[in-house]
């Protein structure tokens, strides 16, 4: 059975747009995975660790036959393939892939919490998510569009374009 999932994609090192594009291509070509649509790219301030470059962020809608834990493992493997090294929490990174929503599931396991526990606090997640699925209900928080509108008034997000990637 196929499930719908949404992931956050970001980069603030090197060729940010190139890293995002490559991550989407790798995911799209993975068994049991299809990238269905991708929101616009947004330029956003770093969160949690200010001494770094601004991020390019987007959200992608996936159709997958993977289980949530399998998808998380694939996201982490993809980050590693693209040179992500985890040294400083919330620090600079070539690519960051976060599992935001997996169908309507609520998961609270060691190393896997869905919906993502901080997504509703971050305009760089909610604005592109609302672009793709404005009526998406985030359990315990509300609709994506309403959350995005409130956060965008407090946190700077600037739409800077759209990513095109090879879906072959």
N, C-alpha and C positions, 0 to 999 in steps of 0.2 A: 504494500500500500504506500502511496506517495503522500508526503506531508509537505506543508508550506512552512518555510522558515524565513526569518529575516536576520541578516547579519550587519553589523557595523563594520565599515572598512575605513581605515585611516592611515596616513603616512606623514612624517615630517622630516625625513632624512633623504638627501640625494634627490633623485628624480621621483618626486612624490606621485605625480600622475602615472608615471611608468610603473611604479611599484603596485599601485592600485589596479591598473590595467592587467598586469601580469598575474596578480592574485586572483582576479576574476576569471582570467583565462584558465589558470590551473584548476580552480574549483569547477568551472564549467566542463572541463575535460575529465574530471574524476568520475569513476564508476558510481552510479546511483545518484548523480547530481546534475542539475541544470540551473543556470542562472537565468531567471525569467525576466527580470527587469532591474534597472539600476537607477536610483535617484540622481539628481544633479550633484555636482561637486560643490562643497562649501569650504571656505577658508575660515578657520576657527582658532581661537586662542587655546594654548595648552591648559590643561586642568591638572592641578595637584603639584606640578613642578614647573615653575614659570620660566626658568632659565633655559629655554629652548625655542626652536623655530615654531611658527604657527603650523597647524595641521591642514591637510586637505582631508575631508571626510565625506563619506556617502553611506547609503544603506542599499543593500541588494536583497531582492526577493529570490529565494531559492525554492526549487521543487526537488525533493529528495526522498529516496527510499531508505536512507540511513536512519538509524536510531539517534536520539539526541547525543549520547555519549560518543558514538562513532563520528558524528558531525563535528563535535568539539575536537576530537583527535585529528580529524582532517584539517580543521582550521589551524591548529597548533603546528601540524606538519608543514602546512603551506607557509606560515610565518617563518618557520625555520629555513625552508628552501629559499626564501627571499631575504635571508640574512638577518632576521630578527635575533637579537641577543638580549636576554632579560638581565639587566644589571640594576638599573634604578627604577623603582616603582613609579609608574606614570611618566617615565623618562622618554627621551627620543627613541624613535623606532623607524625602521624601514617600512614596516607594515604592521598593522594591528587589526586582527579579525576577532570580533566579539559576537557570540551567539546571543541575539537579543530576544527573539520569540521563536518558539517551535510549536506550530499549530496552536491549539488552545491549552497546551500542557503547562502545568505548574510543577516544577521540579526543584527539589532542595536536597541535593546530595553533596558529599564532599567534592569540591572542585567543579561542580556544575549546578548553577542556580538559574532557572528560567521561569519567568522573564528575567532578563539581566537586572540585578538588584539596583543599579544606579542609572539605568537608562532614562527614567522619568525625571531625573535631575539635570539632564544634559541636552541643551539645545542642539549640539552637533549630532546627536542621535535622533532626537524627536522631530526636528525640522525635516530632514530627508525621509524619515519613516513616514511622516504625515504626508509628504509629497506623493509617496507610493500608495499609501493606504490610510487616508484621512479618518475613516470611520473605525479603524482597528481599535478594539477595546483592550486596554492594558489592565489585567486583573488588579483590582484594588486602587487604580489610579485614574482611570477615565479614558476618553478617546484620544487617539494620537494627535488629531488636529487641535484640540483644545489645549493639550499639554504643550504642544509645539508653539502655539501662539503666545502662551504665557511665558515660556522660557525665552523665546526670541526677543521679548521686551527687556529681559534682564541680561542676556548673554549674547555677545556679538557673533552673528553668523552671516557670512556674505556669500551668496551664490556666485560662483565663478565659471561655470560651464558644465559640460556633461562629458562623461567618459564613454569612449567607444572601444570595444574590445572584440577580438576575433572569437566568434561563436562556432567555429568549425570543429 
